[in-house]
């Protein structure tokens, strides 16, 4: 793979994650970074970590939902975690 091919492949994957996160944000609202906290009073960082744990647990147990892209979902959660951590630093 050339540097250009690598660069384009990375860009495509990042754009796919961006698209997925925007679609989910439109569908669910900003629930990851600004949860309504009906039941849980945890901050966004901790709730995102729980989501990551749940996703990893389903992967390890082989009980993923049909048509889920767990790797893509995990990448999305990690991006959200990074954003939440940066917001907390402000």
PyMOL Python script that loads the backbone (N, CA, C, O; Angstrom):
from pymol import cmd

cmd.read_pdbstr("""\
ATOM      1  N   UNK A   1       0.851  -1.172   0.000  1.00  0.00           N
ATOM      2  CA  UNK A   1       0.000   0.000   0.000  1.00  0.00           C
ATOM      3  C   UNK A   1       0.896   1.235   0.000  1.00  0.00           C
ATOM      4  O   UNK A   1       1.794   1.359   0.834  1.00  0.00           O
ATOM      5  N   UNK A   2       0.656   2.121  -0.913  1.00  0.00           N
ATOM      6  CA  UNK A   2       1.433   3.354  -0.983  1.00  0.00           C
ATOM      7  C   UNK A   2       0.977   4.317   0.113  1.00  0.00           C
ATOM      8  O   UNK A   2      -0.062   4.112   0.741  1.00  0.00           O
ATOM      9  N   UNK A   3       1.761   5.363   0.331  1.00  0.00           N
ATOM     10  CA  UNK A   3       1.377   6.385   1.309  1.00  0.00           C
ATOM     11  C   UNK A   3       0.050   7.017   0.932  1.00  0.00           C
ATOM     12  O   UNK A   3      -0.787   7.269   1.799  1.00  0.00           O
ATOM     13  N   UNK A   4      -0.148   7.271  -0.337  1.00  0.00           N
ATOM     14  CA  UNK A   4      -1.393   7.873  -0.799  1.00  0.00           C
ATOM     15  C   UNK A   4      -2.574   6.933  -0.558  1.00  0.00           C
ATOM     16  O   UNK A   4      -3.623   7.365  -0.079  1.00  0.00           O
ATOM     17  N   UNK A   5      -2.411   5.665  -0.884  1.00  0.00           N
ATOM     18  CA  UNK A   5      -3.484   4.684  -0.652  1.00  0.00           C
ATOM     19  C   UNK A   5      -3.800   4.585   0.835  1.00  0.00           C
ATOM     20  O   UNK A   5      -4.965   4.528   1.227  1.00  0.00           O
ATOM     21  N   UNK A   6      -2.757   4.564   1.657  1.00  0.00           N
ATOM     22  CA  UNK A   6      -2.954   4.517   3.107  1.00  0.00           C
ATOM     23  C   UNK A   6      -3.710   5.745   3.585  1.00  0.00           C
ATOM     24  O   UNK A   6      -4.664   5.640   4.355  1.00  0.00           O
ATOM     25  N   UNK A   7      -3.278   6.903   3.123  1.00  0.00           N
ATOM     26  CA  UNK A   7      -3.921   8.160   3.508  1.00  0.00           C
ATOM     27  C   UNK A   7      -5.401   8.169   3.120  1.00  0.00           C
ATOM     28  O   UNK A   7      -6.253   8.575   3.910  1.00  0.00           O
ATOM     29  N   UNK A   8      -5.694   7.725   1.919  1.00  0.00           N
ATOM     30  CA  UNK A   8      -7.081   7.691   1.458  1.00  0.00           C
ATOM     31  C   UNK A   8      -7.912   6.683   2.250  1.00  0.00           C
ATOM     32  O   UNK A   8      -9.081   6.938   2.539  1.00  0.00           O
ATOM     33  N   UNK A   9      -7.324   5.549   2.601  1.00  0.00           N
ATOM     34  CA  UNK A   9      -8.037   4.534   3.381  1.00  0.00           C
ATOM     35  C   UNK A   9      -8.361   5.062   4.782  1.00  0.00           C
ATOM     36  O   UNK A   9      -9.468   4.863   5.282  1.00  0.00           O
ATOM     37  N   UNK A  10      -7.395   5.731   5.409  1.00  0.00           N
ATOM     38  CA  UNK A  10      -7.618   6.311   6.733  1.00  0.00           C
ATOM     39  C   UNK A  10      -8.695   7.380   6.656  1.00  0.00           C
ATOM     40  O   UNK A  10      -9.592   7.426   7.498  1.00  0.00           O
ATOM     41  N   UNK A  11      -8.608   8.235   5.652  1.00  0.00           N
ATOM     42  CA  UNK A  11      -9.593   9.312   5.477  1.00  0.00           C
ATOM     43  C   UNK A  11     -10.990   8.737   5.292  1.00  0.00           C
ATOM     44  O   UNK A  11     -11.948   9.245   5.876  1.00  0.00           O
ATOM     45  N   UNK A  12     -11.121   7.693   4.495  1.00  0.00           N
ATOM     46  CA  UNK A  12     -12.425   7.073   4.253  1.00  0.00           C
ATOM     47  C   UNK A  12     -13.013   6.501   5.552  1.00  0.00           C
ATOM     48  O   UNK A  12     -14.197   6.682   5.834  1.00  0.00           O
ATOM     49  N   UNK A  13     -12.182   5.813   6.332  1.00  0.00           N
ATOM     50  CA  UNK A  13     -12.668   5.239   7.594  1.00  0.00           C
ATOM     51  C   UNK A  13     -13.096   6.340   8.556  1.00  0.00           C
ATOM     52  O   UNK A  13     -14.138   6.231   9.203  1.00  0.00           O
ATOM     53  N   UNK A  14     -12.306   7.388   8.653  1.00  0.00           N
ATOM     54  CA  UNK A  14     -12.652   8.502   9.542  1.00  0.00           C
ATOM     55  C   UNK A  14     -13.940   9.191   9.093  1.00  0.00           C
ATOM     56  O   UNK A  14     -14.767   9.572   9.921  1.00  0.00           O
ATOM     57  N   UNK A  15     -14.104   9.347   7.796  1.00  0.00           N
ATOM     58  CA  UNK A  15     -15.335   9.945   7.265  1.00  0.00           C
ATOM     59  C   UNK A  15     -16.540   9.060   7.557  1.00  0.00           C
ATOM     60  O   UNK A  15     -17.626   9.565   7.840  1.00  0.00           O
ATOM     61  N   UNK A  16     -16.358   7.743   7.491  1.00  0.00           N
ATOM     62  CA  UNK A  16     -17.453   6.824   7.818  1.00  0.00           C
ATOM     63  C   UNK A  16     -17.851   6.943   9.287  1.00  0.00           C
ATOM     64  O   UNK A  16     -19.038   6.922   9.612  1.00  0.00           O
ATOM     65  N   UNK A  17     -16.874   7.066  10.166  1.00  0.00           N
ATOM     66  CA  UNK A  17     -17.165   7.233  11.594  1.00  0.00           C
ATOM     67  C   UNK A  17     -17.888   8.561  11.809  1.00  0.00           C
ATOM     68  O   UNK A  17     -18.856   8.627  12.567  1.00  0.00           O
ATOM     69  N   UNK A  18     -17.427   9.599  11.156  1.00  0.00           N
ATOM     70  CA  UNK A  18     -18.074  10.910  11.255  1.00  0.00           C
ATOM     71  C   UNK A  18     -19.532  10.819  10.809  1.00  0.00           C
ATOM     72  O   UNK A  18     -20.427  11.313  11.494  1.00  0.00           O
ATOM     73  N   UNK A  19     -19.762  10.201   9.683  1.00  0.00           N
ATOM     74  CA  UNK A  19     -21.126  10.057   9.154  1.00  0.00           C
ATOM     75  C   UNK A  19     -22.012   9.285  10.142  1.00  0.00           C
ATOM     76  O   UNK A  19     -23.141   9.693  10.412  1.00  0.00           O
ATOM     77  N   UNK A  20     -21.498   8.173  10.677  1.00  0.00           N
ATOM     78  CA  UNK A  20     -22.263   7.372  11.630  1.00  0.00           C
ATOM     79  C   UNK A  20     -22.604   8.184  12.880  1.00  0.00           C
ATOM     80  O   UNK A  20     -23.742   8.156  13.347  1.00  0.00           O
ATOM     81  N   UNK A  21     -21.617   8.907  13.423  1.00  0.00           N
ATOM     82  CA  UNK A  21     -21.860   9.686  14.626  1.00  0.00           C
ATOM     83  C   UNK A  21     -22.881  10.794  14.385  1.00  0.00           C
ATOM     84  O   UNK A  21     -23.710  11.077  15.250  1.00  0.00           O
ATOM     85  N   UNK A  22     -22.821  11.404  13.241  1.00  0.00           N
ATOM     86  CA  UNK A  22     -23.799  12.462  12.923  1.00  0.00           C
ATOM     87  C   UNK A  22     -25.201  11.872  12.766  1.00  0.00           C
ATOM     88  O   UNK A  22     -26.174  12.455  13.245  1.00  0.00           O
ATOM     89  N   UNK A  23     -25.312  10.728  12.103  1.00  0.00           N
ATOM     90  CA  UNK A  23     -26.614  10.073  11.946  1.00  0.00           C
ATOM     91  C   UNK A  23     -27.189   9.670  13.298  1.00  0.00           C
ATOM     92  O   UNK A  23     -28.374   9.878  13.556  1.00  0.00           O
ATOM     93  N   UNK A  24     -26.358   9.095  14.160  1.00  0.00           N
ATOM     94  CA  UNK A  24     -26.837   8.689  15.483  1.00  0.00           C
ATOM     95  C   UNK A  24     -27.187   9.906  16.324  1.00  0.00           C
ATOM     96  O   UNK A  24     -28.147   9.866  17.094  1.00  0.00           O
ATOM     97  N   UNK A  25     -26.427  10.987  16.191  1.00  0.00           N
ATOM     98  CA  UNK A  25     -26.735  12.204  16.940  1.00  0.00           C
ATOM     99  C   UNK A  25     -28.080  12.778  16.513  1.00  0.00           C
ATOM    100  O   UNK A  25     -28.836  13.281  17.343  1.00  0.00           O
ATOM    101  N   UNK A  26     -28.378  12.702  15.212  1.00  0.00           N
ATOM    102  CA  UNK A  26     -29.687  13.169  14.734  1.00  0.00           C
ATOM    103  C   UNK A  26     -30.805  12.267  15.264  1.00  0.00           C
ATOM    104  O   UNK A  26     -31.881  12.749  15.619  1.00  0.00           O
ATOM    105  N   UNK A  27     -30.548  10.967  15.316  1.00  0.00           N
ATOM    106  CA  UNK A  27     -31.562  10.019  15.763  1.00  0.00           C
ATOM    107  C   UNK A  27     -31.788  10.059  17.267  1.00  0.00           C
ATOM    108  O   UNK A  27     -32.928  10.041  17.730  1.00  0.00           O
ATOM    109  N   UNK A  28     -30.696  10.115  18.033  1.00  0.00           N
ATOM    110  CA  UNK A  28     -30.782   9.999  19.490  1.00  0.00           C
ATOM    111  C   UNK A  28     -30.622  11.324  20.215  1.00  0.00           C
ATOM    112  O   UNK A  28     -30.740  11.374  21.439  1.00  0.00           O
ATOM    113  N   UNK A  29     -30.360  12.380  19.494  1.00  0.00           N
ATOM    114  CA  UNK A  29     -30.017  13.628  20.150  1.00  0.00           C
ATOM    115  C   UNK A  29     -28.589  13.529  20.658  1.00  0.00           C
ATOM    116  O   UNK A  29     -27.877  12.577  20.339  1.00  0.00           O
ATOM    117  N   UNK A  30     -28.181  14.480  21.424  1.00  0.00           N
ATOM    118  CA  UNK A  30     -26.812  14.499  21.929  1.00  0.00           C
ATOM    119  C   UNK A  30     -26.731  13.713  23.240  1.00  0.00           C
ATOM    120  O   UNK A  30     -26.181  14.189  24.233  1.00  0.00           O
ATOM    121  N   UNK A  31     -27.288  12.504  23.220  1.00  0.00           N
ATOM    122  CA  UNK A  31     -27.433  11.724  24.451  1.00  0.00           C
ATOM    123  C   UNK A  31     -26.113  11.264  25.050  1.00  0.00           C
ATOM    124  O   UNK A  31     -26.040  11.034  26.257  1.00  0.00           O
ATOM    125  N   UNK A  32     -25.092  11.126  24.260  1.00  0.00           N
ATOM    126  CA  UNK A  32     -23.802  10.679  24.800  1.00  0.00           C
ATOM    127  C   UNK A  32     -23.099  11.800  25.554  1.00  0.00           C
ATOM    128  O   UNK A  32     -22.551  11.569  26.632  1.00  0.00           O
ATOM    129  N   UNK A  33     -23.106  12.993  25.010  1.00  0.00           N
ATOM    130  CA  UNK A  33     -22.375  14.107  25.616  1.00  0.00           C
ATOM    131  C   UNK A  33     -23.249  14.984  26.500  1.00  0.00           C
ATOM    132  O   UNK A  33     -22.736  15.723  27.341  1.00  0.00           O
ATOM    133  N   UNK A  34     -24.559  14.907  26.319  1.00  0.00           N
ATOM    134  CA  UNK A  34     -25.490  15.705  27.112  1.00  0.00           C
ATOM    135  C   UNK A  34     -26.717  14.861  27.459  1.00  0.00           C
ATOM    136  O   UNK A  34     -27.819  15.134  26.983  1.00  0.00           O
ATOM    137  N   UNK A  35     -26.519  13.820  28.303  1.00  0.00           N
ATOM    138  CA  UNK A  35     -27.636  12.930  28.636  1.00  0.00           C
ATOM    139  C   UNK A  35     -28.693  13.650  29.471  1.00  0.00           C
ATOM    140  O   UNK A  35     -28.383  14.601  30.189  1.00  0.00           O
ATOM    141  N   UNK A  36     -29.941  13.193  29.372  1.00  0.00           N
ATOM    142  CA  UNK A  36     -31.015  13.843  30.138  1.00  0.00           C
ATOM    143  C   UNK A  36     -31.042  13.397  31.597  1.00  0.00           C
ATOM    144  O   UNK A  36     -31.680  14.042  32.429  1.00  0.00           O
ATOM    145  N   UNK A  37     -30.365  12.313  31.910  1.00  0.00           N
ATOM    146  CA  UNK A  37     -30.177  11.833  33.284  1.00  0.00           C
ATOM    147  C   UNK A  37     -31.501  11.549  33.997  1.00  0.00           C
ATOM    148  O   UNK A  37     -31.732  12.026  35.108  1.00  0.00           O
ATOM    149  N   UNK A  38     -32.356  10.776  33.352  1.00  0.00           N
ATOM    150  CA  UNK A  38     -33.600  10.348  33.995  1.00  0.00           C
ATOM    151  C   UNK A  38     -33.301   9.453  35.192  1.00  0.00           C
ATOM    152  O   UNK A  38     -33.844   9.660  36.277  1.00  0.00           O
ATOM    153  N   UNK A  39     -32.440   8.463  34.996  1.00  0.00           N
ATOM    154  CA  UNK A  39     -32.116   7.508  36.046  1.00  0.00           C
ATOM    155  C   UNK A  39     -30.688   7.667  36.537  1.00  0.00           C
ATOM    156  O   UNK A  39     -30.454   7.796  37.739  1.00  0.00           O
ATOM    157  N   UNK A  40     -29.744   7.659  35.627  1.00  0.00           N
ATOM    158  CA  UNK A  40     -28.337   7.732  36.007  1.00  0.00           C
ATOM    159  C   UNK A  40     -27.924   9.186  36.177  1.00  0.00           C
ATOM    160  O   UNK A  40     -28.322  10.059  35.406  1.00  0.00           O
ATOM    161  N   UNK A  41     -27.131   9.420  37.184  1.00  0.00           N
ATOM    162  CA  UNK A  41     -26.588  10.763  37.434  1.00  0.00           C
ATOM    163  C   UNK A  41     -25.103  10.833  37.089  1.00  0.00           C
ATOM    164  O   UNK A  41     -24.425  11.809  37.411  1.00  0.00           O
ATOM    165  N   UNK A  42     -24.600   9.771  36.418  1.00  0.00           N
ATOM    166  CA  UNK A  42     -23.198   9.746  36.042  1.00  0.00           C
ATOM    167  C   UNK A  42     -22.903  10.808  34.988  1.00  0.00           C
ATOM    168  O   UNK A  42     -23.780  11.201  34.217  1.00  0.00           O
ATOM    169  N   UNK A  43     -21.663  11.260  34.969  1.00  0.00           N
ATOM    170  CA  UNK A  43     -21.277  12.236  33.956  1.00  0.00           C
ATOM    171  C   UNK A  43     -21.098  11.538  32.603  1.00  0.00           C
ATOM    172  O   UNK A  43     -21.001  10.312  32.547  1.00  0.00           O
ATOM    173  N   UNK A  44     -21.053  12.309  31.522  1.00  0.00           N
ATOM    174  CA  UNK A  44     -20.938  11.718  30.182  1.00  0.00           C
ATOM    175  C   UNK A  44     -19.731  10.793  30.012  1.00  0.00           C
ATOM    176  O   UNK A  44     -19.828   9.777  29.324  1.00  0.00           O
ATOM    177  N   UNK A  45     -18.611  11.128  30.621  1.00  0.00           N
ATOM    178  CA  UNK A  45     -17.419  10.282  30.475  1.00  0.00           C
ATOM    179  C   UNK A  45     -17.694   8.882  31.005  1.00  0.00           C
ATOM    180  O   UNK A  45     -17.373   7.889  30.351  1.00  0.00           O
ATOM    181  N   UNK A  46     -18.283   8.807  32.175  1.00  0.00           N
ATOM    182  CA  UNK A  46     -18.571   7.497  32.764  1.00  0.00           C
ATOM    183  C   UNK A  46     -19.638   6.742  31.980  1.00  0.00           C
ATOM    184  O   UNK A  46     -19.549   5.522  31.847  1.00  0.00           O
ATOM    185  N   UNK A  47     -20.642   7.440  31.459  1.00  0.00           N
ATOM    186  CA  UNK A  47     -21.680   6.735  30.701  1.00  0.00           C
ATOM    187  C   UNK A  47     -21.134   6.199  29.378  1.00  0.00           C
ATOM    188  O   UNK A  47     -21.526   5.122  28.929  1.00  0.00           O
ATOM    189  N   UNK A  48     -20.241   6.944  28.766  1.00  0.00           N
ATOM    190  CA  UNK A  48     -19.609   6.454  27.526  1.00  0.00           C
ATOM    191  C   UNK A  48     -18.735   5.241  27.833  1.00  0.00           C
ATOM    192  O   UNK A  48     -18.722   4.278  27.067  1.00  0.00           O
ATOM    193  N   UNK A  49     -18.013   5.282  28.938  1.00  0.00           N
ATOM    194  CA  UNK A  49     -17.199   4.125  29.328  1.00  0.00           C
ATOM    195  C   UNK A  49     -18.077   2.892  29.556  1.00  0.00           C
ATOM    196  O   UNK A  49     -17.677   1.779  29.217  1.00  0.00           O
ATOM    197  N   UNK A  50     -19.259   3.082  30.123  1.00  0.00           N
ATOM    198  CA  UNK A  50     -20.192   1.967  30.322  1.00  0.00           C
ATOM    199  C   UNK A  50     -20.630   1.409  28.975  1.00  0.00           C
ATOM    200  O   UNK A  50     -20.695   0.193  28.799  1.00  0.00           O
ATOM    201  N   UNK A  51     -20.928   2.278  28.034  1.00  0.00           N
ATOM    202  CA  UNK A  51     -21.321   1.832  26.690  1.00  0.00           C
ATOM    203  C   UNK A  51     -20.200   1.024  26.037  1.00  0.00           C
ATOM    204  O   UNK A  51     -20.451   0.008  25.389  1.00  0.00           O
ATOM    205  N   UNK A  52     -18.967   1.484  26.213  1.00  0.00           N
ATOM    206  CA  UNK A  52     -17.812   0.751  25.670  1.00  0.00           C
ATOM    207  C   UNK A  52     -17.698  -0.614  26.342  1.00  0.00           C
ATOM    208  O   UNK A  52     -17.487  -1.628  25.676  1.00  0.00           O
ATOM    209  N   UNK A  53     -17.838  -0.632  27.660  1.00  0.00           N
ATOM    210  CA  UNK A  53     -17.796  -1.909  28.383  1.00  0.00           C
ATOM    211  C   UNK A  53     -18.878  -2.860  27.889  1.00  0.00           C
ATOM    212  O   UNK A  53     -18.617  -4.044  27.674  1.00  0.00           O
ATOM    213  N   UNK A  54     -20.093  -2.345  27.707  1.00  0.00           N
ATOM    214  CA  UNK A  54     -21.202  -3.189  27.234  1.00  0.00           C
ATOM    215  C   UNK A  54     -20.912  -3.750  25.849  1.00  0.00           C
ATOM    216  O   UNK A  54     -21.159  -4.928  25.588  1.00  0.00           O
ATOM    217  N   UNK A  55     -20.392  -2.917  24.968  1.00  0.00           N
ATOM    218  CA  UNK A  55     -20.079  -3.358  23.608  1.00  0.00           C
ATOM    219  C   UNK A  55     -18.992  -4.429  23.637  1.00  0.00           C
ATOM    220  O   UNK A  55     -19.095  -5.445  22.948  1.00  0.00           O
ATOM    221  N   UNK A  56     -17.953  -4.199  24.433  1.00  0.00           N
ATOM    222  CA  UNK A  56     -16.875  -5.191  24.547  1.00  0.00           C
ATOM    223  C   UNK A  56     -17.383  -6.496  25.160  1.00  0.00           C
ATOM    224  O   UNK A  56     -16.964  -7.581  24.755  1.00  0.00           O
ATOM    225  N   UNK A  57     -18.274  -6.389  26.124  1.00  0.00           N
ATOM    226  CA  UNK A  57     -18.850  -7.582  26.748  1.00  0.00           C
ATOM    227  C   UNK A  57     -19.621  -8.409  25.723  1.00  0.00           C
ATOM    228  O   UNK A  57     -19.484  -9.632  25.680  1.00  0.00           O
ATOM    229  N   UNK A  58     -20.434  -7.743  24.895  1.00  0.00           N
ATOM    230  CA  UNK A  58     -21.186  -8.468  23.860  1.00  0.00           C
ATOM    231  C   UNK A  58     -20.244  -9.115  22.855  1.00  0.00           C
ATOM    232  O   UNK A  58     -20.498 -10.226  22.390  1.00  0.00           O
ATOM    233  N   UNK A  59     -19.161  -8.425  22.518  1.00  0.00           N
ATOM    234  CA  UNK A  59     -18.166  -8.995  21.601  1.00  0.00           C
ATOM    235  C   UNK A  59     -17.511 -10.235  22.200  1.00  0.00           C
ATOM    236  O   UNK A  59     -17.395 -11.264  21.535  1.00  0.00           O
ATOM    237  N   UNK A  60     -17.089 -10.135  23.443  1.00  0.00           N
ATOM    238  CA  UNK A  60     -16.393 -11.241  24.093  1.00  0.00           C
ATOM    239  C   UNK A  60     -17.302 -12.454  24.287  1.00  0.00           C
ATOM    240  O   UNK A  60     -16.844 -13.596  24.252  1.00  0.00           O
ATOM    241  N   UNK A  61     -18.580 -12.196  24.490  1.00  0.00           N
ATOM    242  CA  UNK A  61     -19.529 -13.285  24.708  1.00  0.00           C
ATOM    243  C   UNK A  61     -20.118 -13.814  23.405  1.00  0.00           C
ATOM    244  O   UNK A  61     -20.844 -14.807  23.399  1.00  0.00           O
ATOM    245  N   UNK A  62     -19.801 -13.148  22.313  1.00  0.00           N
ATOM    246  CA  UNK A  62     -20.350 -13.565  21.026  1.00  0.00           C
ATOM    247  C   UNK A  62     -21.837 -13.312  20.904  1.00  0.00           C
ATOM    248  O   UNK A  62     -22.542 -14.032  20.198  1.00  0.00           O
ATOM    249  N   UNK A  63     -22.317 -12.275  21.602  1.00  0.00           N
ATOM    250  CA  UNK A  63     -23.752 -11.995  21.586  1.00  0.00           C
ATOM    251  C   UNK A  63     -24.058 -10.628  20.984  1.00  0.00           C
ATOM    252  O   UNK A  63     -24.873  -9.868  21.506  1.00  0.00           O
ATOM    253  N   UNK A  64     -23.386 -10.336  19.878  1.00  0.00           N
ATOM    254  CA  UNK A  64     -23.632  -9.070  19.197  1.00  0.00           C
ATOM    255  C   UNK A  64     -25.015  -9.077  18.551  1.00  0.00           C
ATOM    256  O   UNK A  64     -25.558 -10.129  18.211  1.00  0.00           O
ATOM    257  N   UNK A  65     -25.566  -7.882  18.391  1.00  0.00           N
ATOM    258  CA  UNK A  65     -26.822  -7.757  17.682  1.00  0.00           C
ATOM    259  C   UNK A  65     -26.585  -7.958  16.189  1.00  0.00           C
ATOM    260  O   UNK A  65     -25.540  -7.582  15.658  1.00  0.00           O
ATOM    261  N   UNK A  66     -27.552  -8.547  15.533  1.00  0.00           N
ATOM    262  CA  UNK A  66     -27.455  -8.782  14.091  1.00  0.00           C
ATOM    263  C   UNK A  66     -27.248  -7.446  13.374  1.00  0.00           C
ATOM    264  O   UNK A  66     -27.884  -6.444  13.701  1.00  0.00           O
ATOM    265  N   UNK A  67     -26.369  -7.455  12.415  1.00  0.00           N
ATOM    266  CA  UNK A  67     -26.052  -6.293  11.570  1.00  0.00           C
ATOM    267  C   UNK A  67     -25.278  -5.191  12.302  1.00  0.00           C
ATOM    268  O   UNK A  67     -25.054  -4.122  11.735  1.00  0.00           O
ATOM    269  N   UNK A  68     -24.864  -5.437  13.552  1.00  0.00           N
ATOM    270  CA  UNK A  68     -24.030  -4.455  14.239  1.00  0.00           C
ATOM    271  C   UNK A  68     -22.621  -4.469  13.664  1.00  0.00           C
ATOM    272  O   UNK A  68     -22.104  -5.520  13.286  1.00  0.00           O
ATOM    273  N   UNK A  69     -22.017  -3.317  13.602  1.00  0.00           N
ATOM    274  CA  UNK A  69     -20.604  -3.209  13.249  1.00  0.00           C
ATOM    275  C   UNK A  69     -19.886  -2.780  14.519  1.00  0.00           C
ATOM    276  O   UNK A  69     -19.680  -1.590  14.759  1.00  0.00           O
ATOM    277  N   UNK A  70     -19.512  -3.752  15.322  1.00  0.00           N
ATOM    278  CA  UNK A  70     -18.973  -3.474  16.647  1.00  0.00           C
ATOM    279  C   UNK A  70     -17.686  -2.671  16.611  1.00  0.00           C
ATOM    280  O   UNK A  70     -17.471  -1.812  17.466  1.00  0.00           O
ATOM    281  N   UNK A  71     -16.833  -2.932  15.645  1.00  0.00           N
ATOM    282  CA  UNK A  71     -15.587  -2.173  15.547  1.00  0.00           C
ATOM    283  C   UNK A  71     -15.891  -0.709  15.262  1.00  0.00           C
ATOM    284  O   UNK A  71     -15.311   0.183  15.880  1.00  0.00           O
ATOM    285  N   UNK A  72     -16.784  -0.468  14.341  1.00  0.00           N
ATOM    286  CA  UNK A  72     -17.177   0.898  14.009  1.00  0.00           C
ATOM    287  C   UNK A  72     -17.842   1.570  15.217  1.00  0.00           C
ATOM    288  O   UNK A  72     -17.569   2.733  15.514  1.00  0.00           O
ATOM    289  N   UNK A  73     -18.710   0.833  15.905  1.00  0.00           N
ATOM    290  CA  UNK A  73     -19.358   1.376  17.097  1.00  0.00           C
ATOM    291  C   UNK A  73     -18.321   1.745  18.162  1.00  0.00           C
ATOM    292  O   UNK A  73     -18.397   2.818  18.760  1.00  0.00           O
ATOM    293  N   UNK A  74     -17.355   0.856  18.393  1.00  0.00           N
ATOM    294  CA  UNK A  74     -16.316   1.140  19.382  1.00  0.00           C
ATOM    295  C   UNK A  74     -15.500   2.367  18.988  1.00  0.00           C
ATOM    296  O   UNK A  74     -15.172   3.199  19.833  1.00  0.00           O
ATOM    297  N   UNK A  75     -15.179   2.474  17.716  1.00  0.00           N
ATOM    298  CA  UNK A  75     -14.435   3.650  17.253  1.00  0.00           C
ATOM    299  C   UNK A  75     -15.239   4.917  17.523  1.00  0.00           C
ATOM    300  O   UNK A  75     -14.686   5.929  17.955  1.00  0.00           O
ATOM    301  N   UNK A  76     -16.534   4.860  17.271  1.00  0.00           N
ATOM    302  CA  UNK A  76     -17.405   5.998  17.535  1.00  0.00           C
ATOM    303  C   UNK A  76     -17.440   6.353  19.012  1.00  0.00           C
ATOM    304  O   UNK A  76     -17.336   7.524  19.380  1.00  0.00           O
ATOM    305  N   UNK A  77     -17.587   5.332  19.864  1.00  0.00           N
ATOM    306  CA  UNK A  77     -17.595   5.587  21.307  1.00  0.00           C
ATOM    307  C   UNK A  77     -16.277   6.192  21.772  1.00  0.00           C
ATOM    308  O   UNK A  77     -16.267   7.075  22.630  1.00  0.00           O
ATOM    309  N   UNK A  78     -15.168   5.724  21.213  1.00  0.00           N
ATOM    310  CA  UNK A  78     -13.865   6.270  21.606  1.00  0.00           C
ATOM    311  C   UNK A  78     -13.724   7.723  21.170  1.00  0.00           C
ATOM    312  O   UNK A  78     -13.119   8.522  21.885  1.00  0.00           O
ATOM    313  N   UNK A  79     -14.263   8.076  20.023  1.00  0.00           N
ATOM    314  CA  UNK A  79     -14.260   9.478  19.587  1.00  0.00           C
ATOM    315  C   UNK A  79     -15.097  10.308  20.565  1.00  0.00           C
ATOM    316  O   UNK A  79     -14.682  11.388  20.986  1.00  0.00           O
ATOM    317  N   UNK A  80     -16.282   9.793  20.923  1.00  0.00           N
ATOM    318  CA  UNK A  80     -17.139  10.509  21.866  1.00  0.00           C
ATOM    319  C   UNK A  80     -16.465  10.659  23.230  1.00  0.00           C
ATOM    320  O   UNK A  80     -16.586  11.701  23.874  1.00  0.00           O
ATOM    321  N   UNK A  81     -15.760   9.627  23.662  1.00  0.00           N
ATOM    322  CA  UNK A  81     -15.043   9.694  24.932  1.00  0.00           C
ATOM    323  C   UNK A  81     -13.986  10.791  24.885  1.00  0.00           C
ATOM    324  O   UNK A  81     -13.832  11.566  25.829  1.00  0.00           O
ATOM    325  N   UNK A  82     -13.277  10.840  23.794  1.00  0.00           N
ATOM    326  CA  UNK A  82     -12.225  11.864  23.627  1.00  0.00           C
ATOM    327  C   UNK A  82     -12.837  13.273  23.677  1.00  0.00           C
ATOM    328  O   UNK A  82     -12.283  14.173  24.310  1.00  0.00           O
ATOM    329  N   UNK A  83     -13.977  13.455  23.008  1.00  0.00           N
ATOM    330  CA  UNK A  83     -14.659  14.761  23.011  1.00  0.00           C
ATOM    331  C   UNK A  83     -15.109  15.115  24.424  1.00  0.00           C
ATOM    332  O   UNK A  83     -14.912  16.242  24.878  1.00  0.00           O
ATOM    333  N   UNK A  84     -15.716  14.147  25.122  1.00  0.00           N
ATOM    334  CA  UNK A  84     -16.199  14.389  26.487  1.00  0.00           C
ATOM    335  C   UNK A  84     -15.050  14.751  27.412  1.00  0.00           C
ATOM    336  O   UNK A  84     -15.185  15.642  28.250  1.00  0.00           O
ATOM    337  N   UNK A  85     -13.921  14.067  27.267  1.00  0.00           N
ATOM    338  CA  UNK A  85     -12.761  14.372  28.116  1.00  0.00           C
ATOM    339  C   UNK A  85     -12.242  15.778  27.839  1.00  0.00           C
ATOM    340  O   UNK A  85     -11.872  16.495  28.769  1.00  0.00           O
ATOM    341  N   UNK A  86     -12.210  16.179  26.573  1.00  0.00           N
ATOM    342  CA  UNK A  86     -11.742  17.521  26.220  1.00  0.00           C
ATOM    343  C   UNK A  86     -12.706  18.581  26.751  1.00  0.00           C
ATOM    344  O   UNK A  86     -12.271  19.643  27.197  1.00  0.00           O
ATOM    345  N   UNK A  87     -14.026  18.300  26.707  1.00  0.00           N
ATOM    346  CA  UNK A  87     -15.004  19.248  27.235  1.00  0.00           C
ATOM    347  C   UNK A  87     -14.824  19.439  28.738  1.00  0.00           C
ATOM    348  O   UNK A  87     -14.971  20.546  29.257  1.00  0.00           O
ATOM    349  N   UNK A  88     -14.507  18.353  29.424  1.00  0.00           N
ATOM    350  CA  UNK A  88     -14.328  18.412  30.867  1.00  0.00           C
ATOM    351  C   UNK A  88     -13.095  19.249  31.240  1.00  0.00           C
ATOM    352  O   UNK A  88     -13.071  19.902  32.284  1.00  0.00           O
ATOM    353  N   UNK A  89     -12.081  19.219  30.379  1.00  0.00           N
ATOM    354  CA  UNK A  89     -10.847  19.964  30.632  1.00  0.00           C
ATOM    355  C   UNK A  89     -11.049  21.468  30.541  1.00  0.00           C
ATOM    356  O   UNK A  89     -10.282  22.236  31.123  1.00  0.00           O
ATOM    357  N   UNK A  90     -12.073  21.891  29.815  1.00  0.00           N
ATOM    358  CA  UNK A  90     -12.298  23.332  29.605  1.00  0.00           C
ATOM    359  C   UNK A  90     -12.736  24.029  30.866  1.00  0.00           C
ATOM    360  O   UNK A  90     -12.965  25.239  30.855  1.00  0.00           O
TER     361      UNK A  90
END
""", "prot")
cmd.dss("prot")
cmd.show_as("cartoon", "prot")
cmd.util.cbc("prot")
cmd.orient("prot")
